[in-house]
Amino acid sequence: MEKMKKQRKWTPLSVIGLLILILFAVICVAPFIYMVFMSFTQSTTLMLHLEDVNFTDFSNFEYVLGRDGFLRALMNSAIVVVCSCLFNCIVSSMAAYGFAKKRFPGRDAIYRIYLMTLMIPGQVTMIPVFIMMNKMNLLNTYFSLVVLILNAFGVFLLRSFMDSVPDELLEAAKVDGCPEYRIFIQIVIPLIKPALISLVVFTFVTSWNDFLWPLVSTTDSSMYTLTVSLSLLKTQYATNYGLVLAGAAVSFVFPFILYVFLQKQFVEGIALSGIKG
């Protein structure tokens, strides 16, 4: 028997909904298209003129990729991002496991106080942290660039996911003589893999795009991250916005590639953890 293909019935309401979705998609994609077009110009203004766009002129990209310090800044950003992802995932998963599956006095109160720190802007704590790092001679080090990635969001994300892990599964592992560290590594971690991937994506994007703290905490040009290095493309008297946006396009490629490869796991982790956008 041949399967009957049901034709979609277009109603005025569904057409309006589709047009609204298309409009939002265009609004989201337009800045990236603008960035790409501008990167192929030599414009000193932010006004895009299509006649100035030359897709065969790669001089902006050649300058960005070939300038002194770019490869070093790219390596610094890669090191900081990898260390930040590992550090944040390890610490956040251990803390989330304690808050989700352990019983101790004041657990919920401590967790609520910890979540309250999300309401404190990072700019408020930047000066005290800078002073502490300076007194410990940790400025211009990878440690100072990595340590500030820790916040309550990672713990909140992973704990929301760990709540769905059955307590009976962990109790059964304990009855079988499985030590605590093996329960955490071999049972809990594989079950929260989608949430960990989501945290990796969030951490990657946050650390990769961070500009203010690397600018404040690094005075040695050899420790500049990619965002700080690209900010130097803007000169004091005149700015080649085509060159600046070419640098922005280069910086955009890496998190975009990561998201493309981890898109399925990222969406699954956000959906199952209960976080709504």
C-alpha angles and dihedrals in degrees: 000000000000116000113244112231111220113222116222113247111223112214125185089252094053091047091052090048091051092050091050091051091049090050092052090047091052091048091052096046098040096080091053092048089048090050092052093047093047092049089066093056136075093221120153091197132061091237109108117221113187092210089064093056113105113178091189093059109090095165093115092054092043090053094047094047094042101044120113114271097015096111090044091050090047090052091048091052091048092051093046093047095048093046091045093052093048094043095046095045094048097046096038094048092050092048092045090051090054094048094044105040108021128079118215135143114280094010097138093041092051090047092052092049089049091052090050088067088072088073092061112091115233091235089066094060096035097090096048090047090048091052092049092048090048093051090049091047091238099130115116090029133114090238092064090050094049106039096067092062089081115099140141094267094079092051091047092050095048095041090053087056096042091056087072093057107101114247088212090065092056092044090052090053090051091050089053089056098256110158121234096254092053091049089054097043102035102032112022100037096053090048093053095044095119091053091048090052089050090051090049091054093047092047093046094052093043095048095040094051096040110122112155100058096044088048092053099039099045124067096156112085090216089066097050115126122222095265092052092046093050091049088065089067087079109084128205101247106026133014127209098212091187088061093045093050090046086059090047090052091052091050091048095055098072101054089041091056090048092051092048092056095042099035096111095049092042094054091044092051093050092047096048095043091059097237112145124203 
